[in-house]
Amino acid sequence: MAAKPQPVKVLYCPACSLPAEYCEFGPDFEKCKPWLLKNAPDLYPDLLKEANEKATEKVSDQLQSIGISSGADGAASSAQSGESSKPEEVKRLPGGKIKKKEKQEVVIEKVVRNKRKCITIVKGLDLFGIKLSDASKKLGKKFATGASVVKGPTDKEQIDVQGDIAYDVVEFITDTWPDVPETAIFFIEDGKKVPAS
């Protein structure tokens, strides 16, 4: 006679309410780390290593503030701790992927609809600190056409302007907003990014 199967005990994280092995995919992994180190250190050995490194850095910093150093080793460790004391702010996406910092550039694309109607799409003005609603009003007024702020395919906001104003819009952008250099403006032609200048 086969033994009766025993129920599986699942350890749930109180910070994100996910099973402990899925915390890294949760909304805020940083909040889960202290609890994981205490209750499930075997699941994340990298966290344990990271915590040990931080602890040794803290001790070496305290020793340096007192004035105790161990010769050449102390100098080497102080150089290392000096480098790591200024970590770069890196945004991480779910799954631990690093989010790349966006380049400051304006991309202009012309889309033809129904074989004759044209729409000019302007992306990236917001990266220069320009309010898109104000920019769309100015574009609509200048070119006497409809212009609106819409969400693009990547959920980023962009300005859709009715009509083919792709080449006229470059001069207007550089005149209206001097913060946007002409070298940062690109066209999309045949699926390739081409500099406007």
Residue pairs with C-beta under 8 A, 6 or more apart in sequence:
10 19
11 19
11 20
11 39
11 40
12 18
12 19
12 20
13 19
13 20
13 23
13 26
13 32
13 35
13 36
14 35
15 23
15 26
15 28
15 31
15 32
15 35
16 23
16 26
16 27
16 28
16 31
16 32
18 25
18 26
20 36
20 39
20 40
20 43
21 40
21 43
23 29
23 32
23 36
24 32
24 44
24 95
24 96
25 94
25 95
26 32
29 92
33 47
36 43
36 44
36 47
37 44
37 47
37 48
37 51
41 47
41 48
57 81
57 84
60 74
60 77
60 78
60 81
61 81
63 69
63 74
64 74
64 78
68 74
69 75
69 78
90 98
90 99
91 98
91 99
92 98
92 99
93 99
102 127
103 127
104 124
104 127
104 128
104 184
105 124
105 127
105 184
105 185
105 186
106 122
106 123
106 124
106 125
106 127
106 128
106 173
106 180
106 184
106 185
106 186
107 121
107 122
107 123
107 124
107 186
107 187
107 188
107 193
108 120
108 121
108 122
108 123
108 166
108 169
108 170
108 185
108 186
108 187
108 188
108 196
109 120
109 121
109 123
109 166
109 187
109 188
110 118
110 119
110 120
110 121
110 164
110 166
110 188
111 118
111 119
111 120
111 121
112 118
113 119
117 162
118 162
118 163
118 164
119 160
119 161
119 162
119 163
120 160
120 161
120 162
120 163
120 164
120 165
120 166
120 169
121 152
121 158
121 159
121 160
121 161
122 135
122 139
122 158
122 159
122 161
122 169
122 173
123 152
123 156
123 158
123 159
125 132
125 135
125 159
125 173
125 177
125 180
126 132
126 157
128 177
128 179
128 180
128 184
129 179
130 177
130 179
130 180
132 149
132 157
132 158
132 159
133 149
135 159
135 177
136 147
136 148
136 149
136 159
136 161
137 147
138 176
139 147
139 159
139 161
139 165
139 169
139 172
140 146
140 147
140 161
142 172
143 161
143 163
143 165
143 168
143 169
143 172
145 161
145 162
145 163
145 165
146 161
146 162
147 159
147 160
147 161
147 162
148 159
148 160
149 157
149 158
149 159
149 160
150 157
150 158
150 159
150 160
151 157
151 158
152 158
161 169
166 187
170 182
170 185
170 196
173 180
173 185
174 180
174 181
174 182
174 185
182 196
182 197
183 195
183 197
185 195
185 196
185 197
186 193
186 194
186 195
186 196
187 193
187 194
187 195
187 196
188 194
